[in-house]
Amino acid sequence: MAAMWTIDGDYMEPDGRHAKGRAGVEQLFTREQQTVFKDSTLALTIETVWFIGADVAMVDGKYDLSNVRDLEGNPLPVRSGHLTAVLLREDGSWRVAAGRAMIPVPLVYRAKQ
């Protein structure tokens, strides 16, 4: 998965965990895939793509992460959230320069709709 990142790209998890550079992204993904995400499935729904330039795009969408287990091996509910990524075209391929995953939470100062 980390091969989809630029050499100096980065990624941030919803809990704020941050990986910098393709090697750092690979380390983060390796740790996760060997434990809690070992049997997981990630479903992405791209909602918008904004071409900032010929070789730069921003992508927004939703994700659903299923079949995740906690550190004791117990199943966890599906994690749904929002993702934003900046993509760069390098050598004819689109790669992630920056990826952000977030889990929307209700804000106490907003009126319920």
N, C-alpha and C positions, 0 to 999 in steps of 0.2 A: 504494500500500500504506500509506503514511504517513497517509492520510486515515482509517484505521481506529484511529488513536491519539487520545487526548484531547489538548487543546491543550498541556498541561503533562506529558503522559505520557513515559515513558522506555523504553529498550530496551538490553539488554546481550547482546553476542555471546559465544560460548563462550571467546574469547580475552581477554575482559575489556573489549573496546572498548565504550564507553558513549555513548549519544546521549540528550540531555535535551531535552524539548519536541518537539512535532510537527515543527517546522522542522529540528531536529537529527536526528530519526529520518529525515526525508525526505532530508537530505544524506547520511547514512550509506547508506541504501538506494540512492540515485542513484549514488553512487560504486561500490557493489558491482554494481548492475545494468548499469552501463556497462562493467564489466570481467569479473571472475571469474564472476559469476552471470548474465551476459548471456543464456545459453541454458538456465539451470537450471530445474528443476522441484522444487517443494516439496510434499511430501505430509504432511499432518497427521492424526494419529489422536488425538482427544480421548478420554481415559480416564475422567476424573472432572471434575465441576463441583460446586463447593461454593458455595451461595448464602449469603453472609455476611449479607446484608440484601436488601431488595427491589430495590436498585439497585447492588449490589456482588456480584461472584462471583469465585472463584478457579478457574482451569482448569489441569489437568495433563494431559500427553499426551506422545506421541512424534512425532518428525519424521524424515523422510528427505529429504535434499537431493541431487538427482542432476543430472548434466550440468554439473558445475562444472569449470572449467579454471583452471590456475595462470596466473601472469602471463605465461608464455611461450606459453600456448595449449594446453598439454598437458592431456588429460583426467585428472581426479582420481576416486578411488573415491567411492562414495555415502557421504555423511556422515550418520550416524544419531545421534540424541540425544534429549534430554528437554527439554520446555518447560514453563514455568509462567508464567501471566499473571493479572494482576488486571484484571478488567473492570468498567467503570462504565456504567450506563445513563444516557445523556444525550439528552434530547429524544426518547425512545422508541427510540434505537439503542444497542446495546452497543458500547463502544469500549475499546481497550486503555489502561489507566492505567500498567501496568508489565509488561514482557515480559522473560523470561529464558530464554535457550537455553543448554543445557550438553551436553557430551559426557562421558558416564560413563567413568571410567578406573579400572583396578584399583588398589587401595590396597595398598601393600606390607605394611602391618601387619595386614591381614585374612587369615584362613585361606581357602584356596581351597575353593569349594563345588562 
